[in-house]
Amino acid sequence: MTDTKSPEHSVTDLPKVKATGRKRRIAKRVGLGSLVLMALLGVAAVVLITVLVGKPIAAPDWLEQRIATRVNANLQGVQLTFDEAELVVNKGWRPRARIRNVTLRTAAGDEIVKFSELEASLAMKPLLSGEVVPKKIELTGVFVTLRRDAEGLVSLSSGQGIGGGVARNVSLPDVVVSLDAAFEQPQLKALTNVDIYGVTLRYEDARADRAWTADGGRFRLIRTGEELAISADLALLSGGTGVATVEANYSSRLGSAAAEFGVTMEDVAAADIAAQGPAFAWLDALRAPISGALRSGVLANGKLAPISATLRIGKGVLQPNNETRPIPFQSAGTYFNYDPATRLLRFDEVTVDSKWVTGRAEGQAMVGGLEGEVGQVDTLIGQFSASDLKFNPRDLYAVPVVLDGANLDFRLELDPFRVTLGQMLVSDQGQWLRANGNITAEREGWRFAFDAQVDELAPERLLALWPEKLIVKTRDWVSENLLAGHLREVDLALRGAPNTPMETYLSFDFADADLRFMKTMPPIQEASGHASLLRNRFVASVDQGFVSAPQGGRVGMAGSSFIIPDVTVKDGAPAIARLETTSTVTAALSLLDQEPLFVMDKADLPVGLADGRVTLDGTIALPLRKELQPGDVTYSVSGALADVRTDALVPNETLAASALTLSADNDGVRIAGQGRLGNVPFDVAWDQPLGVEAKGGSQVRGTVEISQATLDEFNITLPPGSVRGKGVGEIVVDLPPKGGTPRMVLTSNLRGLSMRLAPLGWSKAAGTAGSLRIEATLGERPEVTAISLDAAGLQARGSVTLDAAGALQKASFSQVKVGNWMNAPVDIIGRGRSAAPEIHVRGGTIDLRTANFGSDSAGGSGQSTGPLVLSLDQLRITDTIALTGMQGTFSTSNGLDGKFTGKINGGAAVAGRVVPQNGRSAVRITSQDAGGVVASAGIIQNARGGDLNLTLLPVGQNGAFDGELTIRNTRVKNAPAIADLLAAISIVGLLEQLSGDGIVFSEVDGSFRLTPNRMTLTKASATGPSLGISMDGIYNLNDSTLDMQGVVSPVYLLNGIGAIFTRKGEGLIGFNYRLTGPSAKPKVSVNPLSALTPGLFREIFRRPPPQVPDLDGPEVQNGGTVPEAFAPPVQKVTPAQERRRRLDSPNYGR
């Protein structure tokens, strides 16, 4: 069958029957051929008499012209032409007439029909009566074109003519009427048979926009009495190698409008059948050969009777247009009825055999779209039930899926092709699947939307219905990780459009399931939750469930989810596990230590690191592949820990916290928050690096309270009472891997701490800032490897070691600076936990001018102190006098108190005693080489021998002392100042004595005030047999100048008899003198007239003694009370001694 296009598009029913007023015109035109035959037969009857039987006789031209003229006269506008005419009489005297190349045209010359040959046999009985009527007619080589326009009007023509044609507005009922009218004509009353051979028919249907060509057709009409039977068979040319055949039959009774007809077809294209009427329009989308049969007819009222059809559809495809992807099938079949009156298609059976779907169905459909004069089928609305269903579209399943049955409501739209599935109920293993959707064949391809729901489904059934080749990653995950349970509220949605990937939505609830979120992790048990797949993103979330951890019990997994962001990614699609867990700390750490994370194993820490509860929230990202490399998995977890206790982080210490935070990722683990380490409050973070560059070990960093409790907790032993209050320190503890000794660094600004070290006379107020740094090891035997303190004038650098019991063994400070008075290395030696340590000063310097030993700010606090052992390089007493090589042992409970030995400025050896007084230290120095001491002190370089007793009592606050000096039995030689003085008074003998063996002084006494920049000599005397000297004045220590005055009394052994009326060292006769200028070479001036003044009135010729300088702080005259330790034995004072004491007073004469 060839298929060409006409200019119009429509699908039509058969044309409707027209009004009966037109029947005569139809009959007249149908009888056109009969008139021609009658004329021929009339002529033939005359000729037969004169011809031989069985021999054809050619009609002469005049006879042919007469025949044509007579026929055309009766055709009323239709013209008959032919090439030649013949007559023949067969045996039995039955005449036959034959004409060749017969053509009928319209008045306008348009060709209507053309025959190669027309032959008719005449009925003998009418012929004997003089009537020429045909008995049988044979037509050969007929070519005719039948056209139906968009309005349903039919025209008949021959060749390719497109003129007006004839027999317009003909429908099947019209044909029945026309046949009746034709056979009522007298010319056809004897006709019993009509055979047409070699028919070529071209049928053009503008409403269907199609054309067909049938070749080699045969038609037979048989009249038996009033019964009329027509049969035909045609070969439809398809344009390919195949040939379709159609056989038709028709029967009716003359005079009745009713008729029956049937059609049998073989391998006719589905589209060709679909164009023939509304009962077959639904076949238009198929591309397949169809064989079968149909029966119908015309009712007595002229309307089309119901159609019954049986169709066998061969191998083909469903493909509404060339762009849509074909859906193949092996075969199909149906038995249906169509009632034109109700427009109802009733399918008793529909079968389909296809790799896509196989099954059996029955149902009905309402045909729509036939309204109006040119109405055409556009929709079918149907209801079907199906059974014995198997489907395997595109070989997605290894074995076809079997379903129990289905019920569906649908709407089929033909142009464009669109199927809308209103509702479909599919029965599957006791469950009902609900579905709806639509599919449309667009110019570019298929567009579809499909939704399905099922109330409950087993996981294994979901996987059976889920093709292995469709959304592979998600299906594999469900198959491998949804291990048991029930699925509920399963929803599926598919969306497809031309030239775009299909979009899939799948969701379901699961309950009582075992769900594995990672292959290497224990599954979530008794899990319930929800899973969905939307636009290539798959998410499975858990509402309830738990994991049985290898250690620590259950881990609640409510709120956790598993995500595949893009299921279309191949070769390791990325996946994310989002975890929300609640459990014991041990259980959580046990899970984090599973493959491939190994968090605790990498940290070299046990999973039982701590007791407590933890809530975690985090993600684990990994590719979905069978073998994972260490770097393939990334994770980030954070959480909150509650009621935590652990003794695994810091040896011998228990860490406890009511709330901590936890975070962990590929780079490390962190636990942070506030708590207590033993009894010490802290706010710290523990960090465990885990990255590629991590060298092992972890670190604790944060702030910790600094108090006596902190020192006790870390076994840092200081003298009791050394620390009070509370401060804050920055702490860093490095925890080596494999159980190594932890190292701690503690730093603080010391605010909030009051600190006190009584042995050093040092203290710091709580509001004063400072700097503390402690480096320590925290092993079984803690050790402070370095300690640095800088606060309130104290600087110390050292280390501390503890004994096996954790008590102080030794604290060694390489440098201790206290204000500007101490700079020395110090050792603190432990003497047990209950005893204050012993302090050793190993060298360095101490300056008594500003020392605070015994000050009220440091001592007197009740602080228990141990002994202080000094081995000083230098004990500075004044700017010019220092005690070197000092050795001493002291107590510091109430200030510095003890005995010592040393050398004055590295010279003469002395011994002494230090006692606390006035918040500082009072010093007493004794020596058996008074001359050496005086020389070493830079006072008199050439003094020799004698016993010395020097007392220095602290006064004020700036390093000032009131001093008392006594020397017995010393000798002075080569003293320039004394020599100049003796020369001034011309005492030659004494000068010779001074330059010889020296002048002996049996007693030397002096009182003075020593400040950092000067010495104020309030009184002094030196007496011996040869000379007596008194002196007072000022010695400037900054520039070594002096301004002294006094009296020199020669021959003091005799002259001193009047000393009861003078100062000590002055005789009855004496010379007033004055020394000024540099101490190395002073200027000496003597008043000779003063020798004439009795000692009683000598004060007239000299100035008053100098006044001691003012001092900071409360004034203490003469250094205050001499310490009891310095006081000499009590002696009875004579009246002369009392008078001399009065005369020696600095206030005498004022």
Helices and strands as residue ranges (DSSP letters): G 20-22, H 23-30, H 32-48, E 57-58, H 61-75, E 79-81, E 84-90, E 94-105, E 111-122, H 124-128, E 134-140, E 143-148, E 154-157, H 172-183, G 186-188, E 193-205, E 210-224, E 227-237, E 243-253, E 259-269, H 270-274, G 281-285, E 286-287, E 289-298, E 307-313, E 316-318, E 327-329, E 331-339, E 344-353, E 357-368, E 379-391, G 393-395, E 401-414, E 417-428, E 431-441, E 446-457, H 459-465, H 472-481, E 482-497, E 500-515, E 524-534, E 537-548, E 554-556, E 561-564, E 573-584, H 585-592, H 599-603, E 611-624, G 630-632, E 634-646, E 655-665, E 668-677, E 680-689, E 698-706, H 708-713, E 723-725, E 727-735, E 743-748, E 753-757, G 758-760, E 762-764, E 770-777, E 783-791, E 794-802, E 808-818, E 822-829, E 838-842, E 845-847, E 867-876, E 882-891, E 897-904, E 909-917, E 920-927, H 930-936, E 943-944, E 947-955, E 960-972, H 976-984, H 988-995, E 999-1010, E 1014-1023, E 1027-1036, E 1041-1050, H 1052-1055, G 1056-1061, E 1071-1078, E 1083-1087, G 1088-1092, G 1095-1101, G 1117-1119, H 1135-1144
